[in-house]
């Protein structure tokens, strides 16, 4: 999920399906209300939740230790000072996406109305204001892999 640090403003929800290469990927866009209905707590670490969309996704067919690129198309542009937050379903706690062990986060603008392909050079490090595409590079079994 993309969160937003101050300054505050109105949030956006929604999104679309993500893409991943070359493995199997499924995703649904969810809202902050969906999180509440599933008994997950609000994220006190940000002033807005689900800016551009919240996503619930699953990747299969990845070898342990390998990295994959997950692309999430947003329904609203990234604001200044955006952060990517994830919830640990086992504990219900929120945390920043961990980049200390080789995973990374990048963003890009739309290209011809769609997000660039996973791994494309258009993705620039970090969450850049105005971009509509987020790419997460996640290591299977790493800090950002929900099933460890």
N, C-alpha and C positions, 0 to 999 in steps of 0.2 A: 504494500500500500504506500502511497505517497502521502506524506504529511507535510505540513507547512509550519515553519517557525515564524514568530512575529515579523512584520506587522500582520494584523488580523484582517479578515475580510470574509466574504461569503464563499462557501465551499461548493465544489461540483462533485457529482457522483455519476456513475455509469461506467462506460468503457466498452471494450470489445473483446474479442478473443486474441490471445497471444500466439506467437509462433516460436518455434525452436528448430534448430538444425543440429544434427540430422536425426534426432531421436523422436520418440512418441511424446506428444504433449496434449494435455487437455486443460482448458481454462474456462472459468465463468467470471463475469464481472458481477461484483456484489456491492452493496451500499453500506454506509455506516449503520443504517437501520437494520440491515441483514445481520451485521455483527452483533448488535444489541439483541436481536431476536434469538440468536444462537448462544446467548448468555456470555458473550465476550465483553470485557470491560471497555469503556471508552479509553482512548489513548491520552493520558495526561501529559505525555511528552511533547505534544504538538498543539498548536492553536486551532488547526483544522484537520479533519480526517477525510480520507478518500478524495483528495484533490486530484481530479482527473480520473478517478476510479480506484476501487479496491478490487483485488483479484484473488481468486482461489484457484491454484493451478497444481497440476501433478505431472511429473516427467517420469517416463519409464524407459527401460532399455539402455541405461547408462552404466558403464563399467565403473566400479569403485575407484575413486581417485581421479577420474577423468573430469574435465570441465565442459560445461554446456553453456550456450548463450540463450537466454530467455528474453524475448522481446514482448513488451506490454504496450499496446497503443492506448493513449490517454484520450479522454473525452474533453479535456480542458488543458490549456497550456500550463507548463510548470511555472509556479511563481518563484520569485526571488527567495533564496534561503530554503528551498525545498529539501526535505530529507526523506529517504526511503525507510519505512518502518515495517516490521513483520511481527506477527503474533505467534508465539509458541503455543500451539493448540494443546499441548500436554499440561501447560501451567497457566495459560491465559494471560501471560505477561508480554508486553511489547518491548521491542529492542530495535536499535538501528541495525541496518544491514552491515554486516561485519566485513571490512575490507583488509583486516590485518593479516590474513592468512592466504592471500592470493586471489580471493574473489574480488570482483569489481562491479561498479555501477557506472553506466554512461547514458547519455541521452542524445537525441538527434531530432531535427525537424522532419516533418512529413516530406516525402519526395513523390511527386506526381499523385498526391492524395493517399499514399500508404506509407507505412514505416519501412525504412531500409531493411534489407535482409539481415538476419543474425550474423554478427561478425563483420558487417560492412564498415568501411573506413569512415562513413558519415557519423558514426557514434563517437562523441567526444567525452572524455572522462568527467564524471560528476553529473549532477542534475542541473542542467543549464536553463535559465529562465526563458520561457517562450517555447521550448521544445514540446513535442507531443508524443514522443516515442522514448521508452526507457528500455535499456538492455541490461540485464543482470547476468553476470558471468558467475556461475555457481559450480563448486567442486562437489561431486558426488561423495557423500560421507563427511563433508566439511561443515564449517560453522553455520552456513546458511541453508544446509540441507535438512529439511524438517524431519525426514526419517533416519537421519544420521548415518 
